[in-house]
Every structure is written in structure tokens, then in C-alpha cells.
Amino acid sequence: MAIAGEASDMTGTAAGLDNAAAGLDGAAVPNVATGKDNAGVPNVATDKDNAGVPNVTAGATACRPGPGADAGRWRTAGAGTCLAVEAMGLGRSYGAARAIKGLDFRLPAGSRTALLGPNGAGKSTLMRLVAGVLPPDEGEILAWGMRPSEARKVPGCLGWLPERAPLNPELTVREHMTLAGSLKGLGRAGTRREIERLTAALELGAILNRLAGRLSLGTRRQAALALALMGEPALLMLDEPSSSLDPAEVRRLNALIRSLPETTTLLVSSHALEEALLVTDGALILKAGALAAAGGWSDLGKRLGSERRPEDAGFAEEVFFRAQGGVTC
């Protein structure tokens, strides 16, 4: 499913590691934590907001507009909860193949959402739509109340790690990070601080001055992850971040994700179901481009008939297969 937008991925990694400051409005699409909002669309944290749209996480989080953002445009869902992402009838096709089919959901600010689905379900396409490097051909997608292509221009708004993040083989990791800091408007001092912070957090010291073209798959992935994390973007999208990482690197990655500021909204796709459960509040589960289930983890388990709890072994796997219509033990 690699398609148009491959060239644009470079901006998603360096320039488009950009920004996502804070808050959407209260129009009623799914949130991945509360399940549904006031208008009846799923929220991925509380499962539903007051309007009936799924929300991916619960709770009202203060809006945090970034520099240059028009706070009056930012949307909220119910009780003043800001929306980081809002999809309304979202669709995308590649020729005759429909990769994304009429998605409605909301991600409240501060929510931590797992984007799950089998290969070919549309996860990477949805990430590209949210990142603003791929336009929808049906419906609408908003990031902080703006078209994602506009949100990318606001410092601190969006950070994105693509599935196949391109790095310039002739630049060192430090040069990539310096360029990313410049494109994100961090300034020289801010860029230096971020390079120091992420070098320590991801243990990049051994590769910082190495050319990207001489890195292994795992270290290339770490370098690309650092670019996405620079500037602590308010909306952080990670597409298979643990791909090619060894167990120690995965542990550091998960620790870093858990240490993100509470105001950071996270959307992370992964096939490592139990790992995704550890760092998220809820999930959007896709099946053949459509939304199979959305909500907070506990709510998903109950609605899908699981007798397990999120802390039980095998819970995430059971929820996933039940959402896909499969049978589990």
C-alpha cells in the first residue's frame, strides 16, 4: 500500500515532524477513550461522547494552541474537551481499491490511542491522512480543527514517524536532527536541547555523527523516531515505531512514550498488541479499511464479550480477534 505520498514522507519525518498544538471542537465524532461524544461519534477514550461519536480517551484536557494558531478555530467535544483529531465520513481510494471507508471518530487532546488492524487494513493510509501528506477523496479529516496540511505548518502541532521513514544517506543523524529543529522552529538553543534530550533517552550517542546511509535498519528507525519526537509535538503519530528494534530498544521506546507530557496526544500503530496496550488508553481497530471497533480498552473488552480485564494476559489479543470477527480461546 505504499503509494502517492512516498516523497512527502520526507517532510513527515523531518519537516513534518512538525506540530500539533492542541484542541478541536465539539462536533460529535468518535473519540478513542470515551467511546462516543455529544454528537454520537466514537471517542477512543470514553468510548462515546455526548453527541454519540466514538472518542479515544476520556477526560477534558486544556486546549494548548501553538504559536501562530488561531485559538478561536479549535474544536472541543462536550465539556470543553479539545479534539486533536476528528474524522467525518473519511475515505480514501487508490484507483478502484478503497483503502479507507467512511471513518467517523474523534481523538481528544491528551488521549493515547492504538491503531490496530491486520496488514492491508488501512493503518498507514489513515496515518498519512492525519499527517496531511495524503488528501482524502471522501469526507473530512481535521487536526486541531484545521486541515492537517495546515496544522503541519504550525510549530509544535504534528510529529509523524512514517512506516518507511526516508533519511538522506549523505547526512549524519545529528545533521538530520539539526535540520528538523530548524524546520520545527525550535531555534539553535532549543534544537541543541532536544538533541541532548533525545540522544540520552534513545541512547543515540554511538550513531549521532554517523551517516544515515551507514546505519542498520534498527538504528535508522531510532534516528527517524528521534526526528518525530523533536520539539515534543502535541499530536504524535508513530507508524510501527518498534519495527526493526531489538528488545532493549523497544523497552527504551516504551519508556519514552510513557514519559510524554500528559498534554501529548498519541496515535500509534502496531502489531505488538500487548505492547500497544501498555502505552495507550484505547484503540481504533480497522478491518478492510472500515472501523471494526473503537473505545477505551475496558469498554472494548466488555462490548466485544471478553471476560478478561486489560491487566490480564492475552486481553489485547482477544479484543483484536473479536473485533475482526474471529474466534479466540
NORDAMO-V430637 format. One line per field, one symbol per residue. ss: DSSP state (H for helix, E for strand, C for the rest). psi: psi as a letter, one per 30 degrees, with the letter a starting at -180 (. if undefined). burial: # if it has 24 or more other ideal C-beta (glycine too) atoms within 12 Angstrom, else .. A space follows every 50 residues. Layout:
ss: ???
psi: ???
burial: ???
This chain:
ss: CCCCCCCCHHHHHHHCCCCCCCCECCCCCCEEEECCCECCEEEEEEECCC ECEEEECCCCCCCCCCCCCCHHHCEEECCCEEEEEEEEEEEEEECCEEEE EEEEEEEECCCEEEEECCCCCCHHHHHHHHHCCCCCCEEEEEECCEEHHH HCCCCCCEEEECCCCCCCCCCEHHHHHHHHHHHCCCHHHHHHHHHHHHHH HHCCCCCCCCEHHHCCHHHHHHHHHHHHHCCCCCEEEEECCCCCCCHHHH HHHHHHHHCCCCCCEEEEECCCHHHHHHHCCEEEEEECCEEEEEEEHHHH HHHCCCCCCCCCCCHHHHHHHHHCCCCCC
psi: gkakfeeffeffedeggbljdkkaahfhlkkgefekaffgkkkgefekaf fgkkkfllkkkkkiklkfkjfffklljlggkkkekkkjhklkljbfkjek jhkjlkjlkfljkkjlllkgfgeeeeeeeefgfkklgkakkkjhglkefe effjkgdkkkjleijkkjfgkleeeeeeeeeeffhfleeeeeeeeeeeee eghgeffegkkefglleeeeeeeeeeeefkgikfjkkjjhfgkgkleeee eeeeeeefgkkffkkkjkkkfieeeeefglfakkjljhfljelklleeee eefggkfllffkkgeeeeeeeeefglkl.
burial: #...#..########################################### ###########.####..#.#.######.#########.####.....## #################...################..############ #################...################....#..##..##. ####..##.#.#..#..##########################.#...## .###.##..##.#########################.############ #.##.#.#.#....##########.....
